[in-house]
Each structure stands twice: as structure tokens, then as C-alpha cells.
Amino acid sequence: MQKFIYVAAMCVASTAVNAADFELPKQLAWTAYGTGSAGYNEAVAIGAALQDEAGINLRILPAGNDIARMEPLRQGKVPFSLNGIGVYLAQEGVLDFGADSWGPQKIRLLGTNSGGGVAMSVGVARAACDEVGKPDCKGFTYEDIKGLRVASIKGAPALNTNTSAWLAYGGLTWDDVETVEFGGFGAAWKGMVDGTVDVAFSSTNSGVTYEAASSPRGLYWPPFDPSDDAAFKRLTDVAPYYIKSRGTVGANIDGTNGRDMAAFPYPILIALDTTDEDLAYNMTKAMFDLLPAYSGKAPGIDGWAIKFQQLEWVIPYQAGAVRYYKEAGVWTEEAQKHNDMLLARQDTLAAAWEELKAATPDDWDAAWKEKRRDALKAGGFQVAF
């Protein structure tokens, strides 16, 4: 269905205009994070470049959680999604994506924002530090989050997994904090400003973090120690996609020499295995051809540059994207071998899912956890989660 809709759109639409050297339908739609997020801000900047340089109208469909961003993609209502690390959870078929109505998805990458100095962490309202006896957050560490109010987002397993990971970095779990549930990412950060919650997860460059930093309650990023291997292992045991990084962009970080932090690619532009290859090729090409037009238009957006692409990461690339990277001269034999392994891993997860569906177990959640783990081990693949 998805392939038919967008191939037809390309046939009837006037495509490349001006000097643009790619072919896309004049009306295009993405899902993205909600307004105020870094992902939404970058989508707006990319959309402006598409309009100015190629006459293409990018419709951005903001959604507050992973399920809401993924569902239109799965249904073929949009060809692409500018998403967060929830795409990894969807690929793995875990947490909310482990429900019998979902299952492991055959996600395909087009590209990622993997540079630009953006990091990810939980932020703490400075006002909350007083409650643990550390005024203005002097000496405050992740361990001191214990007992504070921490945001949990409905239908957003990626955001909640990241929060879990940072709690683990501090030797904590959700049992050590007071959980405050919100309907979306933006709502949680409004809670940081109005005093409803004390701790929430974000990329450092999200618009909401700047708002929190300038509010009376303030914002603080607890210190990350890259030499603390035990703490970093606790983090990556929960969220294996993290890498150590240098944060140079974001609220309370801009204009400084930067600081040691951790990160993963964000945002992440994805399609599915069923997405038309030519459409994926042209969208990938447009992202890099238009970089000069959207460069500097949002904090950290220059991290889309081709030199920052993680071609051997945890999710395979779409065939159309691979074609572009080969033309650009950056796709290597190692990248191809890694991509083939990831494709085989997805096939293993899909086969395990179908086998279990046919078995109709009484306790789906428990059965899928066991089936998934056993299938990955048997295939020689990493068993995350």
C-alpha cells in the first residue's frame, strides 16, 4: 500500500524544480516529535529548505509518543518518520512494541543526526536540588535524584527507557523515585517549568530545555564521568545504543567549552523495508544536498552532515539510502557486511514473532520475551533487553 501511494504521487506531481537534483513529490509528510522538541525544530528547518530550494511542501505531523509517530508509518499514511531511539525499540519488538498488536518492525534508516555536539540526559530542576540539601545543585549527582519526582511518558517506551538508563547510571530504579505520568514529551517539560515534576529526559538542544533553563525553577544537567566504567555499564545495560560524547550544544551548554556527556543519534530519519527504494534514495539525497540551506537553522542541526553518519550502528539502512551512500563514496565493505547482519537479525525476530503468533500462548508477554531471547541467541545475535 505504502509503495503504491507514493510511487503514484511521484508520477502525478511535478518533481524537482529550481536547481534541486532530486525527485520528490511536491506534497510530502513526515511524523515527528511534538512542537518544542529538537526533532520538530529540525523538521521545520528541513521543510523550509525543501520549500525554498525545490518547491516541496513538507507536512510535519507532530506526535507526543513513539506509538503515535510509528503508527502512520506502519499504516502507509506517511513514507518517513523523524523519530528518536524508539525506532530501535520498534525494531526489537520490546516494551510497548512487544504487545501482540505490534511486534518487531523492519525499520530502515535513511540518515541520522549524529554530530553537532548534542547529548542526551535527564535534566533536573535547579529548584529541586534544595530538597536534597544541595542548593543551586552544587555537588548534585545522579544518585541524588532519589526521592524526586520523575516524568514518565504514556506510550513512549523510548523516553522512559532512557530515563531508566540514567536512573541506573546513578544506581537507582523507578522504585527509588516518585513517578509522575504525562501524556507527552512537551507536557512533561511544561511540568518542569510549573513545578509538577523535578526530573525529565531530553536531548540537550530541545526547545523545551531552553525554556526550562530560563524559567524561575532553572535547569541542571548532572555530571557524567566518562572514567566511571561501572556506572556507564549500568547505563548501557539498559540502553545499549549510548556512546560517550562531548556535549557542546544545548541549554546551559551553548557558549561554553562543552562537557563530558553521553548520546545516541537524534533525530533519526526512517522508512520501512516496504518503502519505495527510489523515494528513499531521493529523500536521502535531498537531506544532504539541502544541508547548506538548513545549516545553522536549529541548534545542533549541522550534525546531519554525511561525515557524521553512523553507517555501522544498530539499525540497517534502506536500500535506497545505501544506493546514495555508495554514490557518495562512503559505503564500505564493512558497512555492507554489518548491514547484512542487521537485516538477518530483523528476519530472525520476524520469524520468531510469526512462530509465536501461530502458537497462541496464554501469557503473550512472558512467551515473547523467552521466544525472542532464544531466537537471537540461536542466531548468534546480540540479545538486548
PyMOL commands that set and color helices and strands:
alter all, ss='L'
color gray80, all
select helices_A, chain A and resi 2-12+38-54+66-74+86-92+95-98+126-132+135-137+142-145+157-169+174-176+185-194+207-214+229-238+277-289+291-294+301-304+306-308+319-327+333-359+364-379
alter helices_A, ss='H'
color red, helices_A
select strands_A, chain A and resi 27-33+57-63+80-83+107-112+120-124+149-153+178-182+199-203+243-247+259-263+268-272
alter strands_A, ss='S'
color yellow, strands_A
deselect
rebuild
show_as cartoon
